[in-house]
Amino acid sequence: MDVLIPIKGPSIVDVAENLSRVRGVSAVNITVKEVDVETQNIIVVVEGNDIDFGEVRVLIEELGGVIHSVDQVVAGEKLVEVPREIIEM
């Protein structure tokens, strides 16, 4: 997910710790993409089975953030690999 959080809001460590407690989440990875005077643009990756996306969204909003986009979703009984040339477009 591409997420904006306020600079004066929670740290990415706090965001990750909170997201790791969401039902179904087994791993969280957060990378800072951009920082400006008021916000941080972060890339949030959550992994797990039967993740409650509504709870993820509400939690991010409660922490003062907003989801700009959901850039990839994988669902089903097997993992579908996206060809590298599509990702690099």
C-alpha positions in Angstrom: 0.0 0.0 0.0 1.1 3.5 -0.7 0.3 5.4 2.6 0.7 9.0 3.8 1.3 9.6 7.5 1.9 12.9 9.3 5.5 13.7 10.3 4.2 14.5 13.8 2.2 11.3 14.0 3.4 7.8 14.9 6.8 6.5 13.9 7.0 3.8 11.2 7.9 1.4 14.1 4.7 2.2 15.9 2.7 1.8 12.6 4.4 -1.6 12.0 3.8 -2.8 15.6 0.1 -1.9 15.4 -0.4 -3.5 12.0 1.3 -6.7 13.2 -1.6 -7.1 15.7 -4.3 -7.0 13.0 -6.1 -10.3 12.6 -4.4 -12.4 9.9 -1.2 -10.3 9.6 1.9 -12.4 10.0 4.5 -9.9 8.7 4.8 -6.2 8.1 7.4 -4.3 6.1 7.4 -0.5 5.9 9.7 1.6 3.8 9.9 5.4 3.7 9.5 6.5 0.1 9.4 10.3 0.5 9.4 12.9 3.3 8.3 16.5 3.2 7.6 19.1 5.8 4.3 17.7 7.0 4.0 14.1 5.7 5.9 10.8 5.0 5.0 8.7 2.0 5.5 5.1 3.1 5.2 1.8 1.3 3.4 -0.7 3.6 3.5 -4.4 2.9 1.5 -6.8 5.0 1.5 -10.6 4.6 -0.7 -13.3 6.1 -3.8 -15.3 5.7 -7.3 -13.9 5.8 -6.1 -10.4 6.6 -8.9 -8.1 7.7 -8.3 -5.2 5.2 -11.0 -3.1 6.8 -9.2 -3.3 10.1 -5.9 -2.4 8.4 -7.6 0.7 6.8 -9.3 1.8 10.0 -6.0 1.4 12.0 -4.0 3.5 9.5 -6.7 6.2 9.6 -6.8 6.1 13.4 -3.0 6.7 13.3 -3.6 9.8 11.2 -2.7 8.2 7.9 -4.5 7.7 4.6 -4.1 4.9 2.0 -3.3 6.4 -1.4 -3.4 3.2 -3.3 -3.3 -0.6 -3.0 -0.7 -1.6 -5.5 -0.7 -5.4 -5.3 -3.0 -8.1 -3.8 -2.5 -11.8 -3.9 -5.3 -14.2 -3.1 -6.2 -17.8 -3.6 -4.6 -21.1 -2.8 -1.4 -20.6 -4.7 1.0 -17.7 -5.3 0.8 -16.0 -8.7 4.1 -14.5 -9.7 4.0 -11.3 -11.7 6.5 -11.3 -14.6 9.3 -8.8 -13.9 8.8 -6.9 -17.2 5.2 -6.0 -16.1 6.5 -4.7 -12.7 9.2 -2.6 -14.4 6.8 -0.9 -16.8 
